[in-house]
């Protein structure tokens, strides 16, 4: 009788957490949002829109999730939170409530996955050992899903930034050599490249905003390198800082960096092309060779079997 009770408790806790997160928290937050929206509408026009019936919009839902996340998330030290914020920033997640929502999702998935596995295994008449093992295994897999998603998102974003870096550097070289300062060039690249490369352009805009708020350019560029976590960006930032420190030409430095990035991209493409032949061996051996042997040697083998039967 212990396992059904544990299953019911785990399922009830998971459902309660999900309901608590996604249920609206009353009219206070909704009224505050409506007041902000009404104030914004009065600033833009004199007419007001009156909704026929109150609805829970996506901003209200996300606000409810952010409000509930700190109560569900597991506690972390300041160092672990800083490390988690760096990972979230490398994946493009910069919200203040990002760490709390991330940790809350891990807790919810753990309870939901373990509860679902417990129910499924109990009603299929499994042994107690199998129920415990499968419950722990599914709960652990569900618990690690947000980490896998975060790593995959950060890796995909890093690839996009690497592909965009050469073109952004070319535009920056043109602007610097045309007489723009480094700050203005960064701002212009962030605006012009937003359609083609939104990830890197967004990082340049953040760096420009930090410089506009009074942060020194070197620190803003170092923050840019830390947020992206891309080695090419880190090398570029270090080179720019050294060039400005020793009085070298920033335009020539950017041009050299652009050529280096393009050379690395070409070498990476050649390396990937060289690995293609090796990667094709596995499907060739497993699928193509057996089919070819059947087509070529099948009729001969059947003829030999017929002749052996005739002789016998």
Sine and cosine of phi, psi and omega as CSV:
sin_phi,cos_phi,sin_psi,cos_psi,sin_omega,cos_omega
0.00,0.00,-0.19,0.98,-0.07,-1.00
-0.95,0.31,-0.65,0.76,-0.07,-1.00
-0.91,0.41,-0.69,0.73,0.06,-1.00
-0.88,0.48,-0.60,0.80,0.02,-1.00
-0.90,0.43,-0.70,0.71,0.03,-1.00
-0.89,0.45,-0.64,0.77,0.03,-1.00
-0.89,0.46,-0.69,0.73,0.03,-1.00
-0.89,0.45,-0.67,0.75,0.00,-1.00
-0.90,0.44,-0.72,0.70,-0.01,-1.00
-0.90,0.44,-0.67,0.74,0.03,-1.00
-0.91,0.42,-0.66,0.75,0.01,-1.00
-0.90,0.43,-0.64,0.77,0.03,-1.00
-0.91,0.42,-0.70,0.72,-0.01,-1.00
-0.89,0.45,-0.71,0.70,0.00,-1.00
-0.90,0.43,-0.64,0.77,0.01,-1.00
-0.90,0.44,-0.65,0.76,0.03,-1.00
-0.91,0.41,-0.68,0.74,0.01,-1.00
-0.90,0.45,-0.68,0.74,0.02,-1.00
-0.90,0.43,-0.64,0.77,-0.02,-1.00
-0.91,0.41,-0.59,0.81,-0.03,-1.00
-0.95,0.30,-0.71,0.70,-0.17,-0.98
-0.99,-0.10,-0.04,1.00,0.03,-1.00
-1.00,0.10,0.66,-0.75,0.05,-1.00
-0.87,0.50,0.56,-0.83,-0.08,-1.00
-0.99,-0.13,0.56,0.83,0.05,-1.00
0.99,-0.16,-0.11,-0.99,-0.09,-1.00
-1.00,0.00,-0.18,0.98,-0.07,-1.00
-0.89,0.46,-0.78,0.63,-0.02,-1.00
-0.92,0.40,-0.63,0.78,0.03,-1.00
-0.89,0.46,-0.67,0.74,0.02,-1.00
-0.90,0.43,-0.62,0.79,0.02,-1.00
-0.90,0.44,-0.67,0.74,0.03,-1.00
-0.91,0.42,-0.67,0.74,0.02,-1.00
-0.88,0.47,-0.63,0.78,0.03,-1.00
-0.90,0.44,-0.65,0.76,0.04,-1.00
-0.90,0.43,-0.69,0.73,0.01,-1.00
-0.90,0.44,-0.65,0.76,0.03,-1.00
-0.90,0.43,-0.63,0.78,0.04,-1.00
-0.91,0.42,-0.62,0.79,0.02,-1.00
-0.93,0.38,-0.63,0.78,0.01,-1.00
-0.92,0.38,-0.61,0.79,0.03,-1.00
-0.91,0.42,-0.51,0.86,0.02,-1.00
-0.95,0.31,-0.46,0.89,-0.08,-1.00
-0.99,-0.11,-0.56,0.83,-0.02,-1.00
-0.47,-0.88,0.20,-0.98,-0.02,-1.00
-1.00,-0.04,-0.17,0.99,-0.02,-1.00
-1.00,0.01,0.47,-0.88,0.02,-1.00
-0.86,-0.52,0.55,-0.84,0.09,-1.00
-0.97,-0.26,0.74,-0.67,0.02,-1.00
-0.92,-0.40,0.86,-0.51,0.00,-1.00
-0.96,0.27,0.56,-0.83,0.01,-1.00
-0.94,0.33,-0.64,0.77,-0.02,-1.00
-0.57,-0.82,0.62,-0.79,0.01,-1.00
-0.92,0.39,0.67,-0.74,0.01,-1.00
-0.80,-0.60,0.40,-0.91,0.08,-1.00
-1.00,-0.05,0.96,-0.29,-0.03,-1.00
-1.00,0.10,0.13,-0.99,0.01,-1.00
-0.89,0.45,-0.67,0.74,0.07,-1.00
-0.86,0.51,-0.62,0.78,0.03,-1.00
-0.91,0.41,-0.63,0.78,0.03,-1.00
-0.90,0.44,-0.72,0.69,0.01,-1.00
-0.91,0.41,-0.58,0.82,0.05,-1.00
-0.91,0.41,-0.60,0.80,0.05,-1.00
-0.91,0.41,-0.63,0.77,0.03,-1.00
-0.90,0.44,-0.69,0.72,0.00,-1.00
-0.91,0.41,-0.57,0.82,-0.01,-1.00
-0.94,0.34,-0.60,0.80,-0.04,-1.00
-0.99,0.10,-0.37,0.93,-0.13,-0.99
-0.86,0.51,-0.71,0.70,-0.02,-1.00
-0.87,0.48,-0.44,0.90,0.00,-1.00
-0.98,0.19,-0.40,0.92,-0.03,-1.00
-1.00,-0.10,-0.51,0.86,-0.12,-0.99
-0.92,0.39,0.53,-0.85,0.07,-1.00
-0.96,0.28,0.60,-0.80,-0.01,-1.00
-0.93,0.37,0.55,-0.84,0.00,-1.00
-0.68,-0.73,0.41,-0.91,0.09,-1.00
-0.97,0.24,0.22,-0.98,-0.01,-1.00
-0.90,0.44,-0.60,0.80,0.02,-1.00
-0.91,0.41,-0.67,0.74,0.03,-1.00
-0.92,0.40,-0.60,0.80,0.04,-1.00
-0.91,0.41,-0.63,0.78,0.05,-1.00
-0.90,0.44,-0.65,0.76,0.04,-1.00
-0.91,0.42,-0.64,0.76,0.02,-1.00
-0.92,0.38,-0.63,0.78,0.05,-1.00
-0.89,0.46,-0.60,0.80,0.04,-1.00
-0.91,0.42,-0.65,0.76,0.04,-1.00
-0.91,0.42,-0.68,0.74,0.02,-1.00
-0.91,0.42,-0.62,0.78,0.03,-1.00
-0.91,0.42,-0.62,0.79,0.04,-1.00
-0.91,0.41,-0.40,0.92,0.07,-1.00
-1.00,-0.02,0.02,1.00,0.02,-1.00
1.00,0.03,0.23,0.97,-0.01,-1.00
-0.97,-0.24,0.95,-0.32,-0.11,-0.99
-0.89,-0.45,0.12,0.99,-0.04,-1.00
-0.91,0.43,0.53,-0.85,0.00,-1.00
-0.89,0.45,-0.56,0.83,-0.02,-1.00
-1.00,0.01,0.16,0.99,-0.04,-1.00
-0.84,0.54,-0.78,0.63,0.00,-1.00
-0.87,0.50,-0.66,0.75,-0.01,-1.00
-0.91,0.41,-0.68,0.73,0.02,-1.00
-0.91,0.41,-0.63,0.78,0.01,-1.00
-0.89,0.45,-0.74,0.67,0.00,-1.00
-0.92,0.38,-0.58,0.81,0.04,-1.00
-0.91,0.41,-0.62,0.78,0.04,-1.00
-0.90,0.44,-0.60,0.80,0.06,-1.00
-0.89,0.45,-0.68,0.73,0.00,-1.00
-0.91,0.42,-0.70,0.72,-0.02,-1.00
-0.90,0.43,-0.70,0.72,0.01,-1.00
-0.91,0.42,-0.59,0.81,0.04,-1.00
-0.88,0.48,-0.77,0.63,-0.02,-1.00
-0.92,0.40,-0.67,0.74,-0.01,-1.00
-0.92,0.40,-0.70,0.72,0.00,-1.00
-0.91,0.42,-0.70,0.72,0.01,-1.00
-0.91,0.41,-0.66,0.75,0.03,-1.00
-0.91,0.42,-0.67,0.74,0.02,-1.00
-0.90,0.43,-0.67,0.74,0.03,-1.00
-0.90,0.43,-0.62,0.79,0.01,-1.00
-0.90,0.43,-0.70,0.71,0.04,-1.00
-0.89,0.45,-0.72,0.69,-0.06,-1.00
-0.89,0.46,-0.70,0.71,-0.03,-1.00
-0.96,0.30,-0.53,0.85,-0.02,-1.00
-0.93,0.37,-0.66,0.75,-0.05,-1.00
-0.98,0.17,-0.10,1.00,0.11,-0.99
-0.99,-0.15,0.22,0.97,0.09,-1.00
0.86,0.51,0.73,0.69,0.07,-1.00
-1.00,0.10,0.27,-0.96,0.05,-1.00
-0.96,0.28,0.27,-0.96,-0.03,-1.00
-0.89,0.47,-0.64,0.77,0.02,-1.00
-0.90,0.44,-0.70,0.71,0.02,-1.00
-0.89,0.45,-0.64,0.77,0.02,-1.00
-0.89,0.46,-0.71,0.70,-0.01,-1.00
-0.91,0.41,-0.70,0.72,-0.04,-1.00
-0.91,0.42,-0.73,0.68,-0.02,-1.00
-0.92,0.40,-0.59,0.81,0.02,-1.00
-0.91,0.42,-0.71,0.70,0.02,-1.00
-0.91,0.41,-0.65,0.76,-0.03,-1.00
-0.90,0.43,-0.75,0.67,-0.01,-1.00
-0.91,0.41,-0.64,0.77,0.04,-1.00
-0.89,0.46,-0.64,0.77,0.03,-1.00
-0.92,0.39,-0.66,0.76,0.04,-1.00
-0.89,0.46,-0.71,0.70,0.02,-1.00
-0.89,0.45,-0.59,0.81,0.01,-1.00
-0.91,0.41,-0.53,0.84,-0.03,-1.00
-1.00,0.01,-0.09,1.00,-0.01,-1.00
-0.87,0.49,-0.71,0.71,0.05,-1.00
-0.87,0.49,-0.59,0.81,0.05,-1.00
-0.91,0.42,-0.67,0.74,0.03,-1.00
-0.90,0.43,-0.66,0.75,0.04,-1.00
-0.90,0.44,-0.68,0.74,0.00,-1.00
-0.90,0.44,-0.69,0.72,0.01,-1.00
-0.90,0.44,-0.68,0.74,0.01,-1.00
-0.91,0.42,-0.66,0.75,0.02,-1.00
-0.90,0.43,-0.67,0.74,0.02,-1.00
-0.91,0.41,-0.64,0.76,0.01,-1.00
-0.91,0.41,-0.67,0.74,0.03,-1.00
-0.90,0.44,-0.66,0.75,0.00,-1.00
-0.92,0.39,-0.62,0.79,0.03,-1.00
-0.89,0.46,-0.63,0.77,0.03,-1.00
-0.90,0.43,-0.67,0.74,0.02,-1.00
-0.89,0.45,-0.64,0.77,0.00,-1.00
-0.92,0.40,-0.65,0.76,0.04,-1.00
-0.88,0.47,-0.66,0.75,0.00,-1.00
-0.93,0.37,-0.51,0.86,-0.05,-1.00
-1.00,0.08,-0.27,0.96,-0.17,-0.99
-0.91,0.43,-0.68,0.73,-0.07,-1.00
-0.89,0.46,-0.72,0.69,-0.01,-1.00
-0.91,0.41,-0.63,0.78,0.03,-1.00
-0.91,0.41,-0.61,0.79,0.04,-1.00
-0.92,0.40,-0.61,0.79,0.04,-1.00
-0.87,0.49,-0.70,0.71,0.03,-1.00
-0.91,0.42,-0.62,0.78,0.02,-1.00
-0.91,0.41,-0.62,0.78,0.05,-1.00
-0.88,0.48,-0.71,0.71,0.00,-1.00
-0.87,0.49,-0.67,0.75,-0.04,-1.00
-0.95,0.32,-0.65,0.76,0.01,-1.00
-0.92,0.40,-0.67,0.74,0.01,-1.00
-0.94,0.34,-0.36,0.93,0.07,-1.00
-0.99,0.16,-0.13,0.99,0.08,-1.00
0.89,-0.45,-0.05,1.00,0.04,-1.00
-0.97,0.25,0.50,-0.87,0.10,-0.99
-0.97,0.24,0.16,-0.99,-0.05,-1.00
-0.91,0.42,-0.66,0.75,0.00,-1.00
-0.89,0.45,-0.70,0.71,0.01,-1.00
-0.92,0.39,-0.58,0.82,0.03,-1.00
-0.91,0.42,-0.67,0.74,0.04,-1.00
-0.89,0.46,-0.68,0.73,0.02,-1.00
-0.89,0.45,-0.67,0.74,-0.05,-1.00
-0.93,0.37,-0.64,0.76,0.03,-1.00
-0.90,0.43,-0.64,0.77,0.04,-1.00
-0.88,0.47,-0.51,0.86,0.02,-1.00
-1.00,0.09,-0.69,0.72,-0.11,-0.99
-0.96,0.29,-0.54,0.84,-0.08,-1.00
-1.00,-0.08,0.19,0.98,-0.07,-1.00
-0.92,0.39,-0.57,0.82,-0.02,-1.00
-0.96,0.27,-0.68,0.73,-0.06,-1.00
-0.98,0.19,-0.70,0.71,-0.07,-1.00
-0.75,-0.66,0.98,0.18,-0.10,-1.00
-0.92,0.39,-0.49,0.87,-0.06,-1.00
-0.92,0.38,-0.80,0.60,-0.01,-1.00
-0.94,0.35,-0.59,0.80,0.05,-1.00
-0.89,0.46,-0.63,0.78,0.05,-1.00
-0.90,0.44,-0.62,0.78,0.05,-1.00
-0.91,0.42,-0.63,0.77,0.05,-1.00
-0.91,0.42,-0.60,0.80,0.02,-1.00
-0.92,0.38,-0.61,0.79,0.06,-1.00
-0.90,0.43,-0.68,0.73,0.04,-1.00
-0.88,0.47,-0.64,0.77,0.03,-1.00
-0.91,0.41,-0.62,0.78,0.04,-1.00
-0.91,0.42,-0.63,0.78,0.04,-1.00
-0.90,0.44,-0.64,0.76,0.04,-1.00
-0.92,0.39,-0.58,0.81,0.04,-1.00
-0.92,0.39,-0.46,0.89,0.03,-1.00
-0.99,0.12,0.05,1.00,0.08,-1.00
0.96,-0.27,0.01,1.00,0.02,-1.00
-0.97,0.26,0.70,-0.72,0.03,-1.00
-0.86,0.51,0.49,-0.87,-0.07,-1.00
-0.87,0.49,-0.64,0.77,-0.01,-1.00
-0.88,0.48,-0.68,0.73,0.00,-1.00
-0.93,0.36,-0.62,0.79,0.03,-1.00
-0.90,0.44,-0.65,0.76,0.04,-1.00
-0.93,0.36,-0.61,0.79,0.06,-1.00
-0.91,0.42,-0.62,0.79,0.08,-1.00
-0.90,0.43,-0.60,0.80,0.07,-1.00
-0.87,0.49,-0.72,0.70,0.02,-1.00
-0.91,0.42,-0.61,0.79,-0.01,-1.00
-0.94,0.35,-0.60,0.80,0.00,-1.00
-0.93,0.38,-0.69,0.73,-0.06,-1.00
-0.97,0.26,-0.63,0.77,-0.06,-1.00
0.94,0.34,0.32,0.95,-0.01,-1.00
-0.99,-0.10,0.74,-0.67,-0.08,-1.00
-0.90,0.43,-0.60,0.80,0.00,-1.00
-0.91,0.42,-0.62,0.79,0.05,-1.00
-0.92,0.40,-0.66,0.75,0.02,-1.00
-0.90,0.44,-0.66,0.76,0.06,-1.00
-0.91,0.42,-0.64,0.76,0.03,-1.00
-0.89,0.46,-0.72,0.70,-0.01,-1.00
-0.89,0.46,-0.69,0.72,0.01,-1.00
-0.89,0.46,-0.62,0.78,0.00,-1.00
-0.93,0.37,-0.67,0.74,0.01,-1.00
-0.90,0.44,-0.67,0.74,0.00,-1.00
-0.89,0.45,-0.68,0.73,0.04,-1.00
-0.91,0.40,-0.64,0.77,0.01,-1.00
-0.89,0.45,-0.68,0.74,0.02,-1.00
-0.94,0.34,-0.55,0.83,-0.02,-1.00
-0.93,0.36,-0.63,0.78,-0.04,-1.00
-0.99,-0.13,0.08,1.00,0.08,-1.00
0.98,0.21,0.37,0.93,0.03,-1.00
-0.98,0.21,0.23,-0.97,0.01,-1.00
-0.96,0.27,0.84,-0.54,0.00,-1.00
-0.94,0.35,-0.57,0.82,0.01,-1.00
-0.88,0.47,-0.72,0.69,0.04,-1.00
-0.90,0.43,-0.61,0.79,0.03,-1.00
-0.89,0.46,-0.70,0.71,0.02,-1.00
-0.91,0.41,-0.61,0.79,0.02,-1.00
-0.91,0.42,-0.67,0.74,0.03,-1.00
-0.90,0.44,-0.66,0.75,0.03,-1.00
-0.90,0.43,-0.62,0.78,0.03,-1.00
-0.90,0.44,-0.70,0.71,0.04,-1.00
-0.90,0.44,-0.61,0.79,0.02,-1.00
-0.91,0.42,-0.67,0.74,0.00,-1.00
-0.90,0.43,-0.68,0.74,0.01,-1.00
-0.92,0.39,-0.60,0.80,0.05,-1.00
-0.90,0.43,-0.66,0.75,0.03,-1.00
-0.91,0.42,-0.62,0.78,0.04,-1.00
-0.90,0.43,-0.65,0.76,0.03,-1.00
-0.91,0.41,-0.66,0.75,0.03,-1.00
-0.91,0.41,-0.62,0.78,0.04,-1.00
-0.91,0.42,-0.62,0.78,0.05,-1.00
-0.91,0.41,-0.66,0.75,0.05,-1.00
-0.91,0.43,-0.62,0.78,0.03,-1.00
-0.90,0.43,-0.67,0.75,0.03,-1.00
-0.91,0.42,-0.62,0.79,0.04,-1.00
-0.92,0.40,-0.58,0.81,0.03,-1.00
-0.93,0.37,-0.50,0.87,0.02,-1.00
-0.98,0.20,-0.21,0.98,-0.07,-1.00
-0.89,0.45,-0.68,0.74,-0.02,-1.00
-0.89,0.46,-0.64,0.77,0.02,-1.00
-0.93,0.37,-0.65,0.76,0.00,-1.00
-0.93,0.38,-0.47,0.88,0.00,-1.00
-0.96,0.27,-0.27,0.96,-0.02,-1.00
-0.90,0.43,-0.60,0.80,-0.06,-1.00
-0.90,0.44,-0.81,0.59,0.06,-1.00
-0.91,0.41,-0.47,0.88,0.02,-1.00
-0.91,0.42,-0.69,0.72,-0.02,-1.00
-0.96,0.27,-0.63,0.78,-0.10,-0.99
-0.98,0.18,-0.54,0.84,-0.16,-0.99
-0.87,-0.49,-0.71,0.71,-0.13,-0.99
-0.98,0.20,-0.73,0.68,-0.01,-1.00
-0.88,0.48,-0.72,0.70,0.05,-1.00
-0.87,0.50,-0.67,0.74,0.04,-1.00
-0.90,0.43,-0.64,0.77,0.01,-1.00
-0.91,0.42,-0.63,0.77,0.02,-1.00
-0.92,0.39,-0.59,0.81,0.05,-1.00
-0.92,0.39,-0.68,0.73,-0.02,-1.00
-0.92,0.38,-0.67,0.74,-0.07,-1.00
-0.98,0.17,-0.74,0.68,-0.09,-1.00
-1.00,-0.03,-0.19,0.98,-0.02,-1.00
-0.88,0.47,-0.79,0.61,0.01,-1.00
-0.87,0.49,-0.64,0.77,0.02,-1.00
-0.91,0.42,-0.65,0.76,0.02,-1.00
-0.91,0.41,-0.64,0.77,0.04,-1.00
-0.91,0.41,-0.62,0.78,0.05,-1.00
-0.90,0.44,-0.68,0.74,0.02,-1.00
-0.90,0.43,-0.62,0.78,0.04,-1.00
-0.92,0.40,-0.64,0.77,0.03,-1.00
-0.91,0.41,-0.67,0.74,0.02,-1.00
-0.91,0.43,-0.63,0.78,0.04,-1.00
-0.90,0.43,-0.63,0.78,0.04,-1.00
-0.92,0.39,-0.62,0.79,-0.01,-1.00
-0.92,0.39,-0.63,0.78,0.00,-1.00
-0.94,0.35,-0.64,0.77,-0.01,-1.00
-0.95,0.32,0.00,0.00,0.00,0.00
